[in-house]
Structure formats: C-alpha cells, structure tokens
C-alpha cells in the first residue's frame, strides 16, 4: 500500500516569508547549512499520514474528511496574527529550534482552539514560524545572542489553511499544495 504525508499549515504572505528568509540566510552565514534552511515560512498545524487508493490515487481517509473540513473552515473568520520577537524549543540537551514567536493573546488562543476543534486535534499546539529547526546546541549558542538582540514585529491575516502532500518515505519528494481551505472573510 502506498502512503502520503499531509501537512496542514498557515502560510504567511510574501513580506513575512522574505523576512524569515533573511534571518535564515544570516544563520547560514554564521553556522553553514542547517535543516529548514530553504523551507518557506509557515505555521505547522497538523501532520497526518494516509493510505492511497491505488485506482484513484486519492487518500482513503482524508478525502471525505477534508471535504467536510472545507465547510467548517469557511465558518471560522480570518484572524490577524502578530509576530513579536523570537523564542526557542529544546529537543533534549543536544538540539534547539529557533522560531519567530506569535503573540498568543486570549483572542488568538481561542481562534487557534477553534481551528484545532475543526481539525479534531487533541494535542497542545504552540503556533510559531521556524527559523532554524533542531540545530545542535553549539550552533544555537552561536545564533541565540543575535536573536535575543534582534527585534522583529510584524502581522498578517491568516486567511486560509493549506494542506500540503508528499509521498511518505521518499527522500526526493517535497510537499506540494493539495488543497486550500479559506477562512470566512472578516466582517468590516
């Protein structure tokens, strides 16, 4: 049986992606190549692996789920997300991820919880935009003083969820857009 991986994301507009790319380039100049160096800026929401129908080449479980989800997402209003500085995750004692931090005020937390409910996600979600993913702590120690002293404030409207797909286990495949699910337009 063939499987595909599906990644649900919120994709910020080009001005945010360009700024994150500049931060990634700065990191590359200081530590060399690293995982996520060329990844487009995004907020990861969910990851699912699904089996593929051999005749139609469509996902077996997700296809009907995403059709129902499309209806639910269209009822959730678009929401302005604000970026405020940087933070990091620890992956044990040897690795760190540096990310652009989202302001998670009560309204934004509630909005993300509504999105999680629509997607039937039960786990905790820490929305962020990755700059460097799972780098060794010695590289982190070189980069973090730069990010601690760098201000980055920006905002953008999250107006859709994007579902990306790729073949599972194929190191030469990359994510492509499978489906775009727009949020409801904000009322004026």
N, C-alpha and C positions, 0 to 999 in steps of 0.2 A: 504494500500500500504506500502511495506517495503522501507526503505531508507538506503543508505550507505553514509558515510562521506569519502571524498577523500582528502588527504593532499599531496601536491606536495612539495618535499624537494630536497635539495642538501645535500648529506651525505659525510662528510669528511672522510678521511682514519683513520685507527685504531690509529695511533700515535696521531692524534688530539683528537679523542674520548677518548683515555686513559688519556690525559692531562686534558680535561674538566671533566672527572670523578673524577680525583684527586682534582680539585677545588671544585666540588660538595661535595666530602667527607669531605674536610676541612670545608665547610659551615655547613654540617650536624653535625660535631663535635662541632661547635660553637653555633648553634641555634636549633639543633634537626632536625627532618624530615620536609620537605617542598615540595610543588608541583614541579614537574620536577626533583626531586632528582635522580630518576633512569632512566630518559629519555636519550636515545642515542643522542650524539651531532649531530645537523643538522641545516641547514638553511631553515626555512619555506618560501616557495614562494607563495603558494596559498591553499585555502581551498574551497571545493565545496561539496554540499550535492546533491545526485541524487536518483531518484526513481529506483527501481529494477524490471525488468521484471520477473513475477512470474514463468514462464516456464523455461526460460534460466538462470535465476538468474544473469543476466548481467545488467549493468547500461544502462538505456534507452538513455540518452542524451550523456553521456561521452564516451561510447564505440566508436561511429564514430568519435567524436572529438579527442580522444587520438590516433586513427589510423592516422588521418590527422596530428596531432601534432608530431607523431613519425617522419614523413617525414621532417617537418620543423626543428625539434630539430637536426636532423642529418646534417643540413646545417650550424648550429652555431658551430664555433670552441670551443673546450675545452678552459678553461681560468684558469690561476693561480690566486688564491685568497690568500691574505695576511691578517693575523691576527695581530693586533697591539694594545695590551692592552685591557682595559675594559671600559665599559660605562654603563649607566642605563637609563631605561624608568621610567617615573612617571605614575601611574594609579590613578589619583586624589591625594588627600592629604594622603591617608592611605596605599598605596601599591607601591612597586617598583619591577622592573625586572633588574637584573644584567646580563650583557652579555659580551662575548668576541667580541670586535669590529673588523669589517673588514675595511681594507683601501679601501676607495672608491674614487680612483683617476678617472680622466676623462675616461680612457680606461675601467676600471672596471664598472663605472656607465653606459657607453654605452653598455657594454656587458649585464648587468642586464636589461637595457631597451630593448635590442633585445629579451631577454628571455621573458620579460613581453609582448612584442608585439606578440610573437608566442603563448603565453598562453591567449592572449586577456584580460590582466589585465589592468584596468584603474586606479586603486588606487596607491597611493605612496607606495613604498617598501623601507624598511630600513633593508637590509640584516644583520644578526647577528647570533651568536651562544649563545643561552640562557644558563646561569649557574643556576640562581635562578629565577623562574617565579612567579611574583605577590606575593611577600612576604610582610608582614606587615612592615611599616616603622621602627618600633622598632627593628626588625631583620636586616633590611637594615642598620640601624645606627651602629649595631654591626659589620656587614660584610664589609661595604664600605671602612673603613680605611685600611683594609687588601688588598683589590683590588686596591685601589689608590696607594699603595706602592709596588705592585707586577707587574713585567714586564712579559709580555707574547707576544712573537713574533714567528710566525710560518707561514707556507704557504703550500698550497696543490693545486693540479689541480682539478678543478670542471669538471669531465668528463662525468657526466650524471645527468639527473633529475630522481628522483624516485617517483612514485605515490604509496602512501600507502592507504589502505582501512580498514574500520571497520564498524560494524553495528551502525547506528545512535541511540542514546539514550540508548545503552546497557552499563551500567557502568562496566560490567565484560569483555567486548570485548576490544581488543587492536589492534593497527594498524599493518597490515601485508603488505608486498610488493604486489602490484597489477601489476605494470608494470615498467620497467626500460627503459628510453629513453636516449640512448647515444648521446653525442655531437660529432661533427666531430673531428677527430684526428687533433692535431696541426701540421701544416707543419713545417718541420725541417729547 
